[in-house]
Amino acid sequence: MTKDFDGVKVFSETKHLERNGIGDKVTAWKMEHARSIEVVETIVQQSSDQQFHCLSIVLFYKNK
């Protein structure tokens, strides 16, 4: 993992329909901040238990 970053943005969803749209949320956020930040690392993680499945996308970014 990179150690040179200014901030972190976390996207996390547990419901099926929301998990399916998480990529659109990430893309919209990145486009909204494209002029002011540069994403330097991305971590995608899935976790689950007997009832729930969670998808998380973590963006590490530097200010431009």
PyMOL Python script that loads the backbone (N, CA, C, O; Angstrom):
from pymol import cmd

cmd.read_pdbstr("""\
ATOM      1  N   MET A   1       0.843  -1.177   0.000  1.00  0.00           N
ATOM      2  CA  MET A   1       0.000   0.000   0.000  1.00  0.00           C
ATOM      3  C   MET A   1       0.886   1.238   0.000  1.00  0.00           C
ATOM      4  O   MET A   1       1.936   1.275   0.642  1.00  0.00           O
ATOM      5  N   THR A   2       0.442   2.238  -0.727  1.00  0.00           N
ATOM      6  CA  THR A   2       1.174   3.496  -0.784  1.00  0.00           C
ATOM      7  C   THR A   2       1.089   4.235   0.548  1.00  0.00           C
ATOM      8  O   THR A   2       0.075   4.153   1.241  1.00  0.00           O
ATOM      9  N   LYS A   3       2.121   4.936   0.898  1.00  0.00           N
ATOM     10  CA  LYS A   3       2.105   5.720   2.127  1.00  0.00           C
ATOM     11  C   LYS A   3       2.024   7.200   1.821  1.00  0.00           C
ATOM     12  O   LYS A   3       1.942   8.015   2.740  1.00  0.00           O
ATOM     13  N   ASP A   4       2.044   7.559   0.572  1.00  0.00           N
ATOM     14  CA  ASP A   4       2.027   8.953   0.164  1.00  0.00           C
ATOM     15  C   ASP A   4       0.631   9.317  -0.338  1.00  0.00           C
ATOM     16  O   ASP A   4       0.359   9.266  -1.538  1.00  0.00           O
ATOM     17  N   PHE A   5      -0.249   9.684   0.594  1.00  0.00           N
ATOM     18  CA  PHE A   5      -1.596  10.085   0.220  1.00  0.00           C
ATOM     19  C   PHE A   5      -2.092  11.148   1.186  1.00  0.00           C
ATOM     20  O   PHE A   5      -1.600  11.263   2.309  1.00  0.00           O
ATOM     21  N   ASP A   6      -3.085  11.934   0.730  1.00  0.00           N
ATOM     22  CA  ASP A   6      -3.647  13.014   1.544  1.00  0.00           C
ATOM     23  C   ASP A   6      -4.999  12.664   2.136  1.00  0.00           C
ATOM     24  O   ASP A   6      -5.408  13.253   3.137  1.00  0.00           O
ATOM     25  N   GLY A   7      -5.700  11.714   1.534  1.00  0.00           N
ATOM     26  CA  GLY A   7      -7.026  11.381   2.024  1.00  0.00           C
ATOM     27  C   GLY A   7      -7.486  10.008   1.569  1.00  0.00           C
ATOM     28  O   GLY A   7      -6.868   9.367   0.719  1.00  0.00           O
ATOM     29  N   VAL A   8      -8.597   9.575   2.165  1.00  0.00           N
ATOM     30  CA  VAL A   8      -9.178   8.271   1.874  1.00  0.00           C
ATOM     31  C   VAL A   8     -10.678   8.453   1.690  1.00  0.00           C
ATOM     32  O   VAL A   8     -11.318   9.172   2.458  1.00  0.00           O
ATOM     33  N   LYS A   9     -11.240   7.805   0.677  1.00  0.00           N
ATOM     34  CA  LYS A   9     -12.681   7.787   0.456  1.00  0.00           C
ATOM     35  C   LYS A   9     -13.110   6.325   0.431  1.00  0.00           C
ATOM     36  O   LYS A   9     -12.542   5.515  -0.301  1.00  0.00           O
ATOM     37  N   VAL A  10     -14.125   5.994   1.245  1.00  0.00           N
ATOM     38  CA  VAL A  10     -14.592   4.615   1.363  1.00  0.00           C
ATOM     39  C   VAL A  10     -16.016   4.513   0.840  1.00  0.00           C
ATOM     40  O   VAL A  10     -16.887   5.299   1.213  1.00  0.00           O
ATOM     41  N   PHE A  11     -16.239   3.542  -0.022  1.00  0.00           N
ATOM     42  CA  PHE A  11     -17.573   3.194  -0.514  1.00  0.00           C
ATOM     43  C   PHE A  11     -17.855   1.784  -0.020  1.00  0.00           C
ATOM     44  O   PHE A  11     -17.035   0.886  -0.212  1.00  0.00           O
ATOM     45  N   SER A  12     -19.000   1.581   0.610  1.00  0.00           N
ATOM     46  CA  SER A  12     -19.314   0.273   1.171  1.00  0.00           C
ATOM     47  C   SER A  12     -20.807   0.019   1.065  1.00  0.00           C
ATOM     48  O   SER A  12     -21.616   0.875   1.421  1.00  0.00           O
ATOM     49  N   GLU A  13     -21.168  -1.152   0.578  1.00  0.00           N
ATOM     50  CA  GLU A  13     -22.576  -1.516   0.409  1.00  0.00           C
ATOM     51  C   GLU A  13     -22.797  -2.959   0.836  1.00  0.00           C
ATOM     52  O   GLU A  13     -21.948  -3.820   0.607  1.00  0.00           O
ATOM     53  N   THR A  14     -23.955  -3.219   1.463  1.00  0.00           N
ATOM     54  CA  THR A  14     -24.295  -4.574   1.874  1.00  0.00           C
ATOM     55  C   THR A  14     -25.512  -5.127   1.142  1.00  0.00           C
ATOM     56  O   THR A  14     -25.677  -6.345   1.065  1.00  0.00           O
ATOM     57  N   LYS A  15     -26.356  -4.269   0.608  1.00  0.00           N
ATOM     58  CA  LYS A  15     -27.564  -4.738  -0.073  1.00  0.00           C
ATOM     59  C   LYS A  15     -27.262  -5.024  -1.541  1.00  0.00           C
ATOM     60  O   LYS A  15     -26.467  -4.327  -2.171  1.00  0.00           O
ATOM     61  N   HIS A  16     -27.905  -6.057  -2.072  1.00  0.00           N
ATOM     62  CA  HIS A  16     -27.627  -6.539  -3.427  1.00  0.00           C
ATOM     63  C   HIS A  16     -27.711  -5.433  -4.478  1.00  0.00           C
ATOM     64  O   HIS A  16     -26.768  -5.249  -5.248  1.00  0.00           O
ATOM     65  N   LEU A  17     -28.797  -4.711  -4.525  1.00  0.00           N
ATOM     66  CA  LEU A  17     -28.958  -3.677  -5.554  1.00  0.00           C
ATOM     67  C   LEU A  17     -27.924  -2.570  -5.412  1.00  0.00           C
ATOM     68  O   LEU A  17     -27.399  -2.077  -6.411  1.00  0.00           O
ATOM     69  N   GLU A  18     -27.629  -2.178  -4.177  1.00  0.00           N
ATOM     70  CA  GLU A  18     -26.628  -1.144  -3.963  1.00  0.00           C
ATOM     71  C   GLU A  18     -25.228  -1.628  -4.336  1.00  0.00           C
ATOM     72  O   GLU A  18     -24.426  -0.867  -4.876  1.00  0.00           O
ATOM     73  N   ARG A  19     -24.939  -2.904  -4.043  1.00  0.00           N
ATOM     74  CA  ARG A  19     -23.625  -3.444  -4.448  1.00  0.00           C
ATOM     75  C   ARG A  19     -23.470  -3.396  -5.957  1.00  0.00           C
ATOM     76  O   ARG A  19     -22.386  -3.114  -6.467  1.00  0.00           O
ATOM     77  N   ASN A  20     -24.546  -3.671  -6.669  1.00  0.00           N
ATOM     78  CA  ASN A  20     -24.469  -3.640  -8.128  1.00  0.00           C
ATOM     79  C   ASN A  20     -24.184  -2.244  -8.664  1.00  0.00           C
ATOM     80  O   ASN A  20     -23.620  -2.109  -9.749  1.00  0.00           O
ATOM     81  N   GLY A  21     -24.562  -1.201  -7.926  1.00  0.00           N
ATOM     82  CA  GLY A  21     -24.359   0.171  -8.380  1.00  0.00           C
ATOM     83  C   GLY A  21     -23.169   0.878  -7.765  1.00  0.00           C
ATOM     84  O   GLY A  21     -22.978   2.074  -7.988  1.00  0.00           O
ATOM     85  N   ILE A  22     -22.366   0.162  -6.996  1.00  0.00           N
ATOM     86  CA  ILE A  22     -21.259   0.814  -6.303  1.00  0.00           C
ATOM     87  C   ILE A  22     -20.224   1.392  -7.281  1.00  0.00           C
ATOM     88  O   ILE A  22     -19.631   2.438  -7.017  1.00  0.00           O
ATOM     89  N   GLY A  23     -20.018   0.719  -8.385  1.00  0.00           N
ATOM     90  CA  GLY A  23     -19.073   1.223  -9.387  1.00  0.00           C
ATOM     91  C   GLY A  23     -19.502   2.564  -9.941  1.00  0.00           C
ATOM     92  O   GLY A  23     -18.666   3.434 -10.182  1.00  0.00           O
ATOM     93  N   ASP A  24     -20.805   2.741 -10.147  1.00  0.00           N
ATOM     94  CA  ASP A  24     -21.313   4.025 -10.641  1.00  0.00           C
ATOM     95  C   ASP A  24     -21.088   5.128  -9.619  1.00  0.00           C
ATOM     96  O   ASP A  24     -20.783   6.261  -9.990  1.00  0.00           O
ATOM     97  N   LYS A  25     -21.232   4.811  -8.334  1.00  0.00           N
ATOM     98  CA  LYS A  25     -20.996   5.799  -7.274  1.00  0.00           C
ATOM     99  C   LYS A  25     -19.521   6.203  -7.230  1.00  0.00           C
ATOM    100  O   LYS A  25     -19.196   7.382  -7.083  1.00  0.00           O
ATOM    101  N   VAL A  26     -18.640   5.221  -7.358  1.00  0.00           N
ATOM    102  CA  VAL A  26     -17.208   5.506  -7.356  1.00  0.00           C
ATOM    103  C   VAL A  26     -16.852   6.386  -8.553  1.00  0.00           C
ATOM    104  O   VAL A  26     -16.140   7.378  -8.403  1.00  0.00           O
ATOM    105  N   THR A  27     -17.340   6.030  -9.728  1.00  0.00           N
ATOM    106  CA  THR A  27     -17.056   6.797 -10.937  1.00  0.00           C
ATOM    107  C   THR A  27     -17.571   8.225 -10.818  1.00  0.00           C
ATOM    108  O   THR A  27     -16.870   9.166 -11.188  1.00  0.00           O
ATOM    109  N   ALA A  28     -18.780   8.397 -10.308  1.00  0.00           N
ATOM    110  CA  ALA A  28     -19.351   9.742 -10.152  1.00  0.00           C
ATOM    111  C   ALA A  28     -18.514  10.579  -9.193  1.00  0.00           C
ATOM    112  O   ALA A  28     -18.265  11.756  -9.456  1.00  0.00           O
ATOM    113  N   TRP A  29     -18.079   9.988  -8.086  1.00  0.00           N
ATOM    114  CA  TRP A  29     -17.266  10.717  -7.115  1.00  0.00           C
ATOM    115  C   TRP A  29     -15.928  11.118  -7.729  1.00  0.00           C
ATOM    116  O   TRP A  29     -15.467  12.246  -7.554  1.00  0.00           O
ATOM    117  N   LYS A  30     -15.304  10.171  -8.457  1.00  0.00           N
ATOM    118  CA  LYS A  30     -14.023  10.477  -9.089  1.00  0.00           C
ATOM    119  C   LYS A  30     -14.161  11.579 -10.127  1.00  0.00           C
ATOM    120  O   LYS A  30     -13.291  12.445 -10.220  1.00  0.00           O
ATOM    121  N   MET A  31     -15.222  11.565 -10.900  1.00  0.00           N
ATOM    122  CA  MET A  31     -15.430  12.605 -11.908  1.00  0.00           C
ATOM    123  C   MET A  31     -15.679  13.960 -11.248  1.00  0.00           C
ATOM    124  O   MET A  31     -15.209  14.990 -11.729  1.00  0.00           O
ATOM    125  N   GLU A  32     -16.417  13.948 -10.150  1.00  0.00           N
ATOM    126  CA  GLU A  32     -16.715  15.191  -9.432  1.00  0.00           C
ATOM    127  C   GLU A  32     -15.444  15.832  -8.867  1.00  0.00           C
ATOM    128  O   GLU A  32     -15.361  17.056  -8.759  1.00  0.00           O
ATOM    129  N   HIS A  33     -14.470  15.020  -8.512  1.00  0.00           N
ATOM    130  CA  HIS A  33     -13.248  15.515  -7.890  1.00  0.00           C
ATOM    131  C   HIS A  33     -12.021  15.422  -8.803  1.00  0.00           C
ATOM    132  O   HIS A  33     -10.893  15.580  -8.336  1.00  0.00           O
ATOM    133  N   ALA A  34     -12.227  15.173 -10.072  1.00  0.00           N
ATOM    134  CA  ALA A  34     -11.117  14.913 -10.999  1.00  0.00           C
ATOM    135  C   ALA A  34     -10.109  16.057 -11.074  1.00  0.00           C
ATOM    136  O   ALA A  34      -8.918  15.814 -11.271  1.00  0.00           O
ATOM    137  N   ARG A  35     -10.556  17.268 -10.924  1.00  0.00           N
ATOM    138  CA  ARG A  35      -9.638  18.405 -11.031  1.00  0.00           C
ATOM    139  C   ARG A  35      -8.837  18.649  -9.760  1.00  0.00           C
ATOM    140  O   ARG A  35      -7.811  19.329  -9.792  1.00  0.00           O
ATOM    141  N   SER A  36      -9.298  18.101  -8.647  1.00  0.00           N
ATOM    142  CA  SER A  36      -8.641  18.432  -7.381  1.00  0.00           C
ATOM    143  C   SER A  36      -7.878  17.272  -6.739  1.00  0.00           C
ATOM    144  O   SER A  36      -7.079  17.496  -5.829  1.00  0.00           O
ATOM    145  N   ILE A  37      -8.110  16.036  -7.196  1.00  0.00           N
ATOM    146  CA  ILE A  37      -7.433  14.892  -6.585  1.00  0.00           C
ATOM    147  C   ILE A  37      -6.906  13.933  -7.649  1.00  0.00           C
ATOM    148  O   ILE A  37      -7.335  13.949  -8.803  1.00  0.00           O
ATOM    149  N   GLU A  38      -5.963  13.102  -7.219  1.00  0.00           N
ATOM    150  CA  GLU A  38      -5.457  12.006  -8.048  1.00  0.00           C
ATOM    151  C   GLU A  38      -5.506  10.741  -7.193  1.00  0.00           C
ATOM    152  O   GLU A  38      -4.890  10.686  -6.128  1.00  0.00           O
ATOM    153  N   VAL A  39      -6.229   9.736  -7.653  1.00  0.00           N
ATOM    154  CA  VAL A  39      -6.289   8.464  -6.928  1.00  0.00           C
ATOM    155  C   VAL A  39      -4.953   7.759  -7.114  1.00  0.00           C
ATOM    156  O   VAL A  39      -4.499   7.551  -8.239  1.00  0.00           O
ATOM    157  N   VAL A  40      -4.326   7.393  -5.993  1.00  0.00           N
ATOM    158  CA  VAL A  40      -3.003   6.762  -6.059  1.00  0.00           C
ATOM    159  C   VAL A  40      -3.044   5.277  -5.730  1.00  0.00           C
ATOM    160  O   VAL A  40      -2.095   4.549  -6.021  1.00  0.00           O
ATOM    161  N   GLU A  41      -4.145   4.823  -5.122  1.00  0.00           N
ATOM    162  CA  GLU A  41      -4.290   3.391  -4.853  1.00  0.00           C
ATOM    163  C   GLU A  41      -5.758   3.075  -4.608  1.00  0.00           C
ATOM    164  O   GLU A  41      -6.504   3.895  -4.074  1.00  0.00           O
ATOM    165  N   THR A  42      -6.158   1.877  -5.007  1.00  0.00           N
ATOM    166  CA  THR A  42      -7.526   1.405  -4.806  1.00  0.00           C
ATOM    167  C   THR A  42      -7.484   0.010  -4.210  1.00  0.00           C
ATOM    168  O   THR A  42      -6.727  -0.850  -4.660  1.00  0.00           O
ATOM    169  N   ILE A  43      -8.308  -0.205  -3.188  1.00  0.00           N
ATOM    170  CA  ILE A  43      -8.433  -1.527  -2.582  1.00  0.00           C
ATOM    171  C   ILE A  43      -9.900  -1.939  -2.673  1.00  0.00           C
ATOM    172  O   ILE A  43     -10.787  -1.191  -2.259  1.00  0.00           O
ATOM    173  N   VAL A  44     -10.149  -3.118  -3.209  1.00  0.00           N
ATOM    174  CA  VAL A  44     -11.501  -3.677  -3.288  1.00  0.00           C
ATOM    175  C   VAL A  44     -11.533  -4.893  -2.379  1.00  0.00           C
ATOM    176  O   VAL A  44     -10.685  -5.780  -2.472  1.00  0.00           O
ATOM    177  N   GLN A  45     -12.532  -4.920  -1.492  1.00  0.00           N
ATOM    178  CA  GLN A  45     -12.610  -6.027  -0.541  1.00  0.00           C
ATOM    179  C   GLN A  45     -14.053  -6.484  -0.392  1.00  0.00           C
ATOM    180  O   GLN A  45     -14.977  -5.672  -0.351  1.00  0.00           O
ATOM    181  N   GLN A  46     -14.228  -7.785  -0.312  1.00  0.00           N
ATOM    182  CA  GLN A  46     -15.543  -8.376  -0.094  1.00  0.00           C
ATOM    183  C   GLN A  46     -15.472  -9.176   1.187  1.00  0.00           C
ATOM    184  O   GLN A  46     -14.517  -9.917   1.421  1.00  0.00           O
ATOM    185  N   SER A  47     -16.491  -9.020   2.017  1.00  0.00           N
ATOM    186  CA  SER A  47     -16.575  -9.815   3.242  1.00  0.00           C
ATOM    187  C   SER A  47     -18.007 -10.282   3.412  1.00  0.00           C
ATOM    188  O   SER A  47     -18.934  -9.675   2.876  1.00  0.00           O
ATOM    189  N   SER A  48     -18.185 -11.356   4.157  1.00  0.00           N
ATOM    190  CA  SER A  48     -19.540 -11.856   4.349  1.00  0.00           C
ATOM    191  C   SER A  48     -19.632 -12.693   5.611  1.00  0.00           C
ATOM    192  O   SER A  48     -18.640 -13.213   6.121  1.00  0.00           O
ATOM    193  N   ASP A  49     -20.862 -12.800   6.092  1.00  0.00           N
ATOM    194  CA  ASP A  49     -21.156 -13.740   7.160  1.00  0.00           C
ATOM    195  C   ASP A  49     -22.340 -14.578   6.685  1.00  0.00           C
ATOM    196  O   ASP A  49     -22.584 -14.647   5.480  1.00  0.00           O
ATOM    197  N   GLN A  50     -23.067 -15.203   7.568  1.00  0.00           N
ATOM    198  CA  GLN A  50     -24.156 -16.080   7.147  1.00  0.00           C
ATOM    199  C   GLN A  50     -25.313 -15.331   6.483  1.00  0.00           C
ATOM    200  O   GLN A  50     -26.042 -15.917   5.682  1.00  0.00           O
ATOM    201  N   GLN A  51     -25.491 -14.049   6.803  1.00  0.00           N
ATOM    202  CA  GLN A  51     -26.634 -13.312   6.275  1.00  0.00           C
ATOM    203  C   GLN A  51     -26.273 -12.196   5.307  1.00  0.00           C
ATOM    204  O   GLN A  51     -27.056 -11.888   4.409  1.00  0.00           O
ATOM    205  N   PHE A  52     -25.109 -11.586   5.471  1.00  0.00           N
ATOM    206  CA  PHE A  52     -24.804 -10.380   4.719  1.00  0.00           C
ATOM    207  C   PHE A  52     -23.511 -10.512   3.940  1.00  0.00           C
ATOM    208  O   PHE A  52     -22.590 -11.223   4.344  1.00  0.00           O
ATOM    209  N   HIS A  53     -23.458  -9.822   2.827  1.00  0.00           N
ATOM    210  CA  HIS A  53     -22.261  -9.717   2.000  1.00  0.00           C
ATOM    211  C   HIS A  53     -21.963  -8.235   1.858  1.00  0.00           C
ATOM    212  O   HIS A  53     -22.848  -7.456   1.504  1.00  0.00           O
ATOM    213  N   CYS A  54     -20.747  -7.844   2.126  1.00  0.00           N
ATOM    214  CA  CYS A  54     -20.361  -6.440   2.063  1.00  0.00           C
ATOM    215  C   CYS A  54     -19.270  -6.260   1.014  1.00  0.00           C
ATOM    216  O   CYS A  54     -18.287  -7.001   0.994  1.00  0.00           O
ATOM    217  N   LEU A  55     -19.448  -5.285   0.157  1.00  0.00           N
ATOM    218  CA  LEU A  55     -18.446  -4.916  -0.831  1.00  0.00           C
ATOM    219  C   LEU A  55     -17.943  -3.531  -0.477  1.00  0.00           C
ATOM    220  O   LEU A  55     -18.731  -2.599  -0.317  1.00  0.00           O
ATOM    221  N   SER A  56     -16.625  -3.395  -0.355  1.00  0.00           N
ATOM    222  CA  SER A  56     -16.022  -2.105  -0.034  1.00  0.00           C
ATOM    223  C   SER A  56     -14.985  -1.760  -1.088  1.00  0.00           C
ATOM    224  O   SER A  56     -14.214  -2.611  -1.531  1.00  0.00           O
ATOM    225  N   ILE A  57     -14.983  -0.489  -1.479  1.00  0.00           N
ATOM    226  CA  ILE A  57     -13.968   0.048  -2.367  1.00  0.00           C
ATOM    227  C   ILE A  57     -13.350   1.237  -1.645  1.00  0.00           C
ATOM    228  O   ILE A  57     -14.047   2.180  -1.273  1.00  0.00           O
ATOM    229  N   VAL A  58     -12.049   1.183  -1.453  1.00  0.00           N
ATOM    230  CA  VAL A  58     -11.338   2.218  -0.719  1.00  0.00           C
ATOM    231  C   VAL A  58     -10.382   2.913  -1.674  1.00  0.00           C
ATOM    232  O   VAL A  58      -9.538   2.270  -2.298  1.00  0.00           O
ATOM    233  N   LEU A  59     -10.516   4.229  -1.785  1.00  0.00           N
ATOM    234  CA  LEU A  59      -9.651   5.024  -2.660  1.00  0.00           C
ATOM    235  C   LEU A  59      -8.716   5.870  -1.811  1.00  0.00           C
ATOM    236  O   LEU A  59      -9.164   6.605  -0.931  1.00  0.00           O
ATOM    237  N   PHE A  60      -7.435   5.770  -2.068  1.00  0.00           N
ATOM    238  CA  PHE A  60      -6.441   6.637  -1.451  1.00  0.00           C
ATOM    239  C   PHE A  60      -6.091   7.686  -2.496  1.00  0.00           C
ATOM    240  O   PHE A  60      -5.840   7.354  -3.654  1.00  0.00           O
ATOM    241  N   TYR A  61      -6.072   8.951  -2.090  1.00  0.00           N
ATOM    242  CA  TYR A  61      -5.846   9.997  -3.081  1.00  0.00           C
ATOM    243  C   TYR A  61      -4.906  11.071  -2.562  1.00  0.00           C
ATOM    244  O   TYR A  61      -4.717  11.252  -1.359  1.00  0.00           O
ATOM    245  N   LYS A  62      -4.319  11.781  -3.534  1.00  0.00           N
ATOM    246  CA  LYS A  62      -3.474  12.945  -3.256  1.00  0.00           C
ATOM    247  C   LYS A  62      -4.181  14.166  -3.830  1.00  0.00           C
ATOM    248  O   LYS A  62      -4.836  14.092  -4.869  1.00  0.00           O
ATOM    249  N   ASN A  63      -4.035  15.277  -3.142  1.00  0.00           N
ATOM    250  CA  ASN A  63      -4.541  16.538  -3.669  1.00  0.00           C
ATOM    251  C   ASN A  63      -3.618  17.018  -4.777  1.00  0.00           C
ATOM    252  O   ASN A  63      -2.398  16.879  -4.685  1.00  0.00           O
ATOM    253  N   LYS A  64      -4.204  17.582  -5.820  1.00  0.00           N
ATOM    254  CA  LYS A  64      -3.391  18.098  -6.934  1.00  0.00           C
ATOM    255  C   LYS A  64      -2.856  19.473  -6.590  1.00  0.00           C
ATOM    256  O   LYS A  64      -2.149  20.080  -7.394  1.00  0.00           O
TER     257      LYS A  64
END
""", "prot")
cmd.dss("prot")
cmd.show_as("cartoon", "prot")
cmd.util.cbc("prot")
cmd.orient("prot")
